Amino acid sequence: MTTVSHPWHGVTPGEQAPRIVNALIEIPQGSRAKYEIDKESGLLKLDRIIYSSFYYPCNYGFIPQTYGDDKDPLDILVITSQPVQAMCLMEAKVIGVMQMIDNGDGDDKIIAVAANDPSVRHYNNIEEIPPHFFDELRHFFEEYKTLENKKVEVNEFGDKAKALAIIEDAMKTYNDTFKKK
């Protein structure tokens, strides 16, 4: 009999975490559909269609077995040369973090590149990414919920060291919260 693992709880963060992590993609780059993992079943569910004419600027997902300040798995934005299918598990090389506040809660977004995409895997640090990419990210995340009367504030972009510390903390918080002692 085949057993299917829960994407959040049954998949590891990766053998090389926090530097190279497993990323489970929920939303492909270019999508207007906001998908997220259903915490109970592990299925991918449609949360909503974005109210505005915005599209996700890169692949959006989470790092398994992490727990962020927003009581969800830690979010990750993975830069690739092509959109990646939802529910795809991929290795992602961490290069930085976008720190933001979403409706009053901290909601960090780890920024990474696909470890197996020859078009982007040469990037090692957030400073190497063209500045306009960050303008697009900031604009998307600050504006995409405006028509829902919700406020998102992007605070800052942090370097790889900051991102690695956030991932380590989120893995520890997950273990403290969910693992039996």
Number of C-alpha atoms within 10 A of each C-alpha: 3 4 5 8 10 16 22 22 17 12 16 17 23 18 10 11 19 20 18 20 25 24 30 28 26 26 26 25 23 15 18 18 18 17 21 21 23 15 15 8 10 16 13 16 14 14 12 11 12 17 13 13 8 17 16 21 19 23 27 27 27 28 29 25 24 27 25 20 13 15 12 16 22 25 26 28 28 31 24 21 13 13 16 21 14 18 19 14 19 17 22 29 29 30 26 24 26 22 18 21 16 18 11 11 12 16 22 25 23 28 26 31 28 25 22 13 15 10 14 17 16 13 17 16 17 20 14 10 13 9 10 9 12 14 10 13 17 19 13 16 19 18 17 20 17 13 11 11 6 12 16 20 17 17 13 12 21 17 17 22 14 15 25 20 12 20 26 15 15 21 24 14 17 21 15 12 11 12 10 6 5
